[in-house]
């Protein structure tokens, strides 16, 4: 686990550094009467839109329906799915009873 966390934080810091350089380069763009911040907002918005659309189509419909053509095994075993369904039922019941 420590190695995974180390890779996570290293990749996070590298991403922040690269994105800062990219943002500086994009902010220095000028084309006619358009400022660089407009290009930055446009590029960030398009990247966000693309990631959102891809995520919408790749996300599973529910925690027990995770099998797909690109994920043939699914995320959970049958035992784990039964545990999830039972736990959700108990939590719903407790919520309805306000306990």
Secondary structure, DSSP 8 states (H G I E B T S, - for coil): -HHHHHHHHHHHHHHHHHHHHHHHHHHT--BTTB-HHHHHHHHHHHHHHHHHHHHHHHS-SSTT---BTTBTT-SS-HHHHHHHHHHHHHHHHHHHHT-
